[in-house]
């Protein structure tokens, strides 16, 4: 596409759309952390997370609709598609966690759930910061730093999953083990999706810097 595509002002709104979506992801992560730390009125909090996830779906739809009618985009269409899809996947995992907490009638989430949520919060903040700078190639170094931090947090998520799963198998109730194992895996998957976003951002930087 070439460097000229980065200086076409009428097409820069794609960055606004992606940044808005990443901000919505941060809102969803914060809502889940609040749900876990203040474990009351969980059905209402689940509904709020579902609302945030639905907002994310609409943003994805709007972005793809805009792609279909735009001739020149500031970055490759494929990269825009990958970014919005990976961001949406984060929200899908968040919504799955909130849904399971209600459906599985979890009385109190384990501390590991909160640890996952805090790691995810850090990762989502870095995702949003990196995406908010993506329109400015002069910020490539700082964007790379955010991507590296996300990779570090993803590794922390892997370690946390191993520790949490090991602790689960010291329990005697097999149903409880299955419930929490699925919750842990959904949390870790959300962190993985943050790394997917970072990978796409990294590929964009390679193309345009």
C-alpha positions as CSV (number, residue, x, y, z in Angstrom):
1,X,0.0,0.0,0.0
2,X,2.9,2.3,0.6
3,X,3.7,5.2,3.0
4,X,1.3,7.6,1.3
5,X,-1.6,5.7,2.8
6,X,-0.6,6.9,6.2
7,X,-1.1,10.5,5.3
8,X,-4.6,10.4,3.7
9,X,-6.6,12.3,6.4
10,X,-10.0,11.2,5.3
11,X,-9.2,7.5,6.0
12,X,-7.7,8.0,9.4
13,X,-11.1,7.3,11.0
14,X,-10.2,3.6,10.9
15,X,-7.7,4.3,13.7
16,X,-10.5,6.1,15.7
17,X,-12.8,3.0,15.2
18,X,-10.1,0.6,16.4
19,X,-9.1,2.7,19.3
20,X,-12.8,3.0,20.4
21,X,-13.0,-0.8,20.2
22,X,-9.9,-1.2,22.3
23,X,-11.3,1.2,24.9
24,X,-14.4,-0.9,25.0
25,X,-12.3,-4.0,25.7
26,X,-10.7,-2.2,28.7
27,X,-14.1,-1.3,30.0
28,X,-15.1,-5.0,29.7
29,X,-12.0,-6.1,31.6
30,X,-12.6,-3.6,34.3
31,X,-16.2,-4.7,34.6
32,X,-15.1,-8.3,35.0
33,X,-12.5,-7.5,37.6
34,X,-15.1,-5.5,39.6
35,X,-17.4,-8.5,39.3
36,X,-14.8,-10.8,40.8
37,X,-13.5,-8.4,43.5
38,X,-17.0,-7.3,44.6
39,X,-18.9,-10.5,44.2
40,X,-22.5,-9.4,44.6
41,X,-25.4,-8.6,42.2
42,X,-23.5,-10.9,39.8
43,X,-26.4,-11.3,37.4
44,X,-26.7,-7.5,36.9
45,X,-22.9,-7.4,36.5
46,X,-23.1,-10.3,34.0
47,X,-25.7,-8.3,32.0
48,X,-23.5,-5.3,32.0
49,X,-20.6,-7.3,30.6
50,X,-22.9,-8.8,28.0
51,X,-23.9,-5.2,27.0
52,X,-20.3,-4.3,26.6
53,X,-19.7,-7.4,24.5
54,X,-22.7,-6.5,22.3
55,X,-21.3,-3.0,21.9
56,X,-18.0,-4.6,20.7
57,X,-19.9,-6.7,18.2
58,X,-21.5,-3.6,16.8
59,X,-18.1,-2.0,16.5
60,X,-16.8,-4.9,14.6
61,X,-19.8,-4.8,12.2
62,X,-19.4,-1.1,11.7
63,X,-15.7,-1.5,10.9
64,X,-16.2,-4.2,8.4
65,X,-19.0,-2.3,6.8
66,X,-16.7,0.7,6.5
67,X,-14.0,-1.5,5.0
68,X,-16.4,-2.7,2.3
69,X,-17.1,0.8,1.1
70,X,-13.6,2.3,1.4
71,X,-11.2,2.1,-1.5
72,X,-8.0,3.1,0.3
73,X,-7.3,2.2,3.9
74,X,-4.4,3.6,6.1
75,X,-3.1,0.1,6.7
76,X,-3.8,-3.2,5.0
77,X,-7.4,-4.4,5.1
78,X,-6.2,-7.7,6.4
79,X,-4.5,-6.1,9.3
80,X,-7.5,-4.1,10.2
81,X,-9.7,-7.2,10.1
82,X,-7.2,-9.1,12.3
83,X,-7.1,-6.3,14.8
84,X,-10.8,-5.9,15.2
85,X,-11.4,-9.7,15.3
86,X,-8.7,-10.3,18.0
87,X,-10.1,-7.4,20.1
88,X,-13.6,-9.0,19.7
89,X,-12.2,-12.4,20.8
90,X,-11.0,-10.8,24.1
91,X,-14.6,-9.7,24.8
92,X,-16.0,-13.1,23.9
93,X,-13.8,-14.7,26.5
94,X,-14.8,-12.2,29.1
95,X,-18.4,-12.7,28.5
96,X,-18.0,-16.5,28.7
97,X,-16.4,-16.1,32.1
98,X,-19.2,-13.9,33.4
99,X,-21.8,-16.3,32.0
100,X,-20.1,-19.4,33.6
101,X,-19.9,-17.7,37.0
102,X,-23.7,-17.4,37.0
103,X,-24.6,-20.6,35.3
104,X,-22.2,-22.7,37.4
105,X,-23.6,-20.9,40.6
106,X,-20.1,-20.0,41.8
107,X,-20.6,-18.8,45.4
108,X,-17.2,-17.2,45.6
109,X,-14.5,-17.0,42.9
110,X,-11.0,-18.3,43.9
111,X,-8.2,-15.8,44.4
112,X,-6.6,-17.1,41.2
113,X,-9.5,-15.7,39.2
114,X,-8.8,-12.2,40.5
115,X,-5.1,-12.8,39.7
116,X,-6.0,-13.7,36.1
117,X,-8.3,-10.6,35.9
118,X,-5.5,-8.3,37.1
119,X,-3.0,-9.7,34.6
120,X,-5.7,-9.3,31.9
121,X,-6.3,-5.7,33.0
122,X,-2.6,-4.9,32.6
123,X,-2.5,-6.6,29.2
124,X,-5.7,-4.8,28.0
125,X,-4.3,-1.4,29.1
126,X,-1.2,-2.0,27.0
127,X,-3.3,-3.1,24.1
128,X,-5.2,0.1,24.3
129,X,-2.1,2.3,24.7
130,X,-0.4,0.7,21.7
131,X,-3.4,1.0,19.5
132,X,-3.9,4.6,20.5
133,X,-0.4,5.4,19.1
134,X,-0.7,3.3,16.0
135,X,-1.6,6.3,13.8
136,X,1.8,7.9,14.4
137,X,4.8,6.0,13.1
138,X,7.1,8.2,15.1
139,X,5.8,6.3,18.2
140,X,6.9,2.9,16.8
141,X,9.4,2.4,19.6
142,X,6.9,3.0,22.3
143,X,4.3,0.8,20.6
144,X,6.9,-2.0,20.5
145,X,7.5,-1.6,24.2
146,X,3.7,-2.0,24.8
147,X,3.8,-5.2,22.7
148,X,6.7,-6.6,24.6
149,X,4.9,-5.9,27.9
150,X,1.9,-7.8,26.6
151,X,4.1,-10.8,25.7
152,X,5.5,-10.7,29.2
153,X,2.0,-10.7,30.7
154,X,0.9,-13.5,28.4
155,X,3.8,-15.6,29.9
156,X,2.7,-14.7,33.4
157,X,-0.8,-15.9,32.4
158,X,0.6,-19.2,31.3
159,X,2.4,-19.6,34.6
160,X,-0.7,-18.6,36.5
161,X,-2.7,-21.2,34.6
162,X,-0.3,-24.0,35.6
163,X,-0.3,-23.0,39.2
164,X,-4.1,-22.6,39.4
165,X,-4.6,-25.9,37.7
166,X,-2.2,-27.7,40.0
167,X,-4.0,-26.3,43.0
168,X,-7.3,-27.5,41.5
169,X,-6.2,-31.1,41.5
170,X,-5.7,-31.1,45.2
171,X,-9.5,-30.7,45.6
172,X,-11.8,-33.7,46.0
173,X,-14.9,-32.5,44.1
174,X,-14.6,-33.5,40.4
175,X,-17.4,-31.2,39.4
176,X,-15.8,-28.2,41.1
177,X,-12.5,-29.0,39.4
178,X,-14.2,-29.0,35.9
179,X,-16.0,-25.7,36.6
180,X,-12.9,-23.8,37.7
181,X,-10.7,-25.4,35.1
182,X,-13.0,-24.0,32.4
183,X,-13.0,-20.6,34.0
184,X,-9.3,-20.5,34.3
185,X,-8.8,-21.5,30.7
186,X,-11.2,-18.8,29.5
187,X,-9.3,-16.2,31.5
188,X,-6.0,-17.3,30.1
189,X,-7.4,-17.4,26.6
190,X,-8.4,-13.7,27.0
191,X,-4.8,-12.9,27.8
192,X,-3.7,-14.9,24.8
193,X,-6.0,-12.8,22.6
194,X,-4.3,-9.7,23.9
195,X,-1.0,-11.2,22.6
196,X,-2.7,-11.9,19.3
197,X,-3.5,-8.1,19.0
198,X,0.2,-7.3,19.9
199,X,1.4,-9.7,17.2
200,X,-0.8,-8.0,14.6
201,X,0.4,-4.6,15.7
202,X,4.0,-5.8,15.5
203,X,3.4,-7.0,11.9
204,X,2.0,-3.6,11.0
205,X,5.1,-1.9,12.4
206,X,7.4,-4.1,10.3
207,X,5.4,-3.2,7.2
208,X,5.4,0.6,7.7
209,X,8.6,1.5,9.5
